[in-house]
Amino acid sequence: MALHYNFDGMPVGDLLPGPRILLGPGPSMADPRVLRAMSTPLLGQFDPEFTAIMNEVIALSRLAWETRNAQAFPVSGTGRAGLEAAIGSVVEPGDRVIVGECGRFGLLMIEIAERCGAEVVAVRGEWGRVLEPEAIEAALRNGPAKLVAVVHGETSTGVLQPLADIARVAHAHGALVLADSVVTLGGTEVAVDDWGIDLAVAGTQKCLSCPSGLAPVTYNARAEAVIAARRHKVRSNYLDLGQLADYWSPKRFNHHTAPTAMVYGLREALRAMVEEGLPARFARHRLHGDALRAGIAALGLSLFGKEPGARRLPFITPVVVPDGVDELHVRRRLVEDFGIEIGAAFGPLQGRIWRIGTMGYSAQRQNVLLCLAALESVLRREGHASPAGAGIDAALAHYASAGPAASRDVDDSLGATGIGRV
């Protein structure tokens, strides 16, 4: 006889979450190929088949990061674990660290560096604008720094930070450069070697379209030497990049039990990315983001931020909430009526903007069109009227101007040929 346990009088039944179209700043919708890979049988962490998969993850990671770094592997944990591992493995108490801050995740890196005992110098910029290399250089001239940490893609504002010039300035002053690429890897170029990035961190749940739980990292020989020359042990055993590198190396240092299913998922996510091709993948993210923004403009809505398109994340669209509209009510109606999730905002932008993401597997034409239709319907009920169908028409016009979509054979009326024949 089956036993049923109650908690506070509530029956515990089957786990059946409601279907959602995830169009927020993360997580994105998981690629079905990734979920399928994650459901395959588990292996032991030192099983020869699993260590072969680990080697494939390293090779695929190098392609994704556009690097020849020896070190390119995932940290067990979300993107924040990757940031803590990178900063905590490089920084020792008393080290001077410069952090560029023009949004929520710059603030996060300040906090992490402070927790490591660093003397943190924050170079602050306006939320919605990029940081200029001259501002970083001015901080470097005031004293030597061990590390310059910058957010490549600031999801709180939709800003895409150019990194190459900041890296040149930092290296001229003897500092390492850390790039928070949690949102950008897999959605736009992250050219680690060409840009001179010493350490980079990503997350699986954004443009890679894998569930959250791993943080891909890569770092070069220069950063590796700094880690090896530490005066004190890394304070965290779990997030010690030196030990983790040995675990992912042929040494197979017995550090921790890797989340096997997540490694399967990351392997498939990276394989799908390489199979699609980096230029094609980046173009896909740009195409659907631009179509969404064309539709947003046609609905009479404006974007937050003052940067030109080249300095905006192609797959995060920050939309200013119109006057008199309840932003929370709109998000609630989108979920309850259409099953669509978009994102709210942080800090000074809370209640002022929505953040709509078109990342990874979520970056599809039908999702963009559905989102625009749903948003038009909900906003009309909130008192913000726009010409009927204007958003969809503008998005379709953008798609048409971009060239024909991949063709599908529908000459048989979607499989209806022959119905009724004897």
Secondary structure, DSSP 8 states (H G I E B T S, - for coil): -----EETTEE---------EE-SSS-----HHHHHHHTS----TT-HHHHHHHHHHHHHHHHHHT---SEEEEEES-HHHHHHHHHHHH--TT-EEEEEESSHHHHHHHHHHHHTT-EEEEEE--TTS---HHHHHHHHHTS--SEEEEESEETTTTEE---HHHHHHHHHTT-EEEEE-TTTTTTS---HHHHT-SEEE--SSSTT---SSEEEEEE-HHHHHHHHT-SS--S-STT-HHHHHHHHSTT--------HHHHHHHHHHHHHHHHH-HHHHHHHHHHHHHHHHHHHHHTT--BS----GGGB-TTEEEEE--TT--HHHHHHHHHHHH-EE-B---GGGTTTEEEEE--GGG--HHHHHHHHHHHHHHHHHTT----TTHHHHHHHHHHHHT--------TTTTTTTTTT--
